[in-house]
Amino acid sequence: MKILLFNPPAPDGRAYTREGRCTQEAGVWGTQWPPLSLATAAALLRQDGRQVTLRDYPAAGRDLRALAEDLRGLQPAFAIWSTGTPTLRHDIALARLVRKEVPAAVTAVLGTHVTVRPEEALAEPALGAVIRGEPEGIIRELCRHDSGFGQVAGLSWREGPGGQIRHNPDAVPLAPEAIPAADWEGLDLDGYRLPLKGRRFLIVAPVRGCPWRCTFCTAPLYYGSRLRRRPAAAVVAEMAANAERFGVREFFIWADTFTADRQYVRELCRAIVASGLRVSWTCNSRVDTIDEETLRLMKAAGLWMISYGLESGSDAVLAASRKGITAAQSAAAVTLAHRLGIRVAGHFMFGLPGETEGTMAETLALALALPIDIAQFYVAAPFPGTALEDEARGKGWLRDAAVASQSSAVMELPGLSPARVEAFRRHAYRRFYLRPRAAARLLAMAEPAAVAHLLSPVRRFLRWLG
């Protein structure tokens, strides 16, 4: 049985990541993330003896013609692909291409948007099923029950052509010890490069689930709210295997909140150190789940950059979004990491409820005052299934046809238009990066081999800034 798992080509040939809570176009300082969910599903399917082809068309710079060629050549029994909110119409319409090239193929999609609104996806007659929530175990069961969809928990599907949409019971998330190492076989890993450094990297996911309830985040829709911690030994073994098999020693530790359980983080870091494995990695963190002892141990185990979700410089905006932190905590966490010699990426968001010209200025002032090496400025996106979307619709902030995206404002906040939010975002990027101090930090991180690769995206970025 042949199975094709793929991250589809994006509209207009743009690089696009569709992975859990992160569905966005690769930015100038960002990069294309390896498709973790698809690679983990591939590992489970290969354990079952299935013949799996894994593709990431945006990362490889391949378009719809390449997808059509693969479909014709492989003639897969199953074609399963990722979707994202900003590209949803494009992603779902691919079912017609699959059906044209392989009429008998079972088609299914995954992602946070379709998890919340499976009926929207299944309005496309060529699509067979929607995978809701954490996808890997559901994909495995779907491919084990090729005679029908009714027995597969976590599926929504249409019963017969033009028939009634059925929603099977939710699937039980994978137990931590049952989550396999992602299997990247078949991907061209040259498409995954660290920003500024230019080195190849892969993703490792030790933890799933997030107990926090930020109004703007889709994380609970995918992995749930209960923390699941993979055995530390299994995570270290995965990193060692990737280093040996692919020659990759740079990793992004993927988690909704990696430092949610500091005891587990310390256990994992001690295991990395004890193994003698020489790796370099980055991770994310909340500013209130970190301390000096843990950071020092993380650095000893290979941490070189930490990403903080700082969101806003206004405590009132943070409280309204149920982020559960303060600007003072953000300042303390960034300063601590900088003092320990760890690079910091700060992530900020404009246009959250309660935002004003004044609070946006507070956020920019915080970004400029802190020793942040890389800053990302987003607009608040009312993704389906979030409390932010519920609030926006309830208060009439959204147009009916609005498509949520972190790079294009869609909410008409009281006294603050989408156009003004987008203009301030561009202003923030100009103020942050067009400073000698910021340029010096970037140059200090950049490796000579990566500089030429950055020239083209930097030019596009500067044109966008105006």
Secondary structure, DSSP 8 states (H G I E B T S, - for coil): -EEEEEE---GGG--EEEETTEEEE--SS------HHHHHHHHHHHHTT-EEEEEEHHHHT--HHHHHHHHHHH--SEEEEE--STTHHHHHHHHHHHHHH-TT-EEEEESHHHHH-HHHHHTSTT--EEE-SS-HHHHHHHHH-TT-STT-TTEEEESSTT--EEE--------GGG------TTS-GGG-B-TTT--B-EEE--EE------TT--HHHHH-SS-EE--HHHHHHHHHHHHHHH---EEEE--SSGGGSHHHHHHHHHHHHHHT---EEEEEE-TTS--HHHHHHHHHTTEEEEEEEEE-S-HHHHHHTT----HHHHHHHHHHHHHTT-EEEEEEEE--TT--HHHHHHHHHHHHHS--SEEEEEE----TTSHHHHHHHHTT-S-TT----TTS----BTTB-HHHHHHHHHHHHHHHHSSHHHHHHHHHH--HHHHHHHHHHHHHHHHHH-
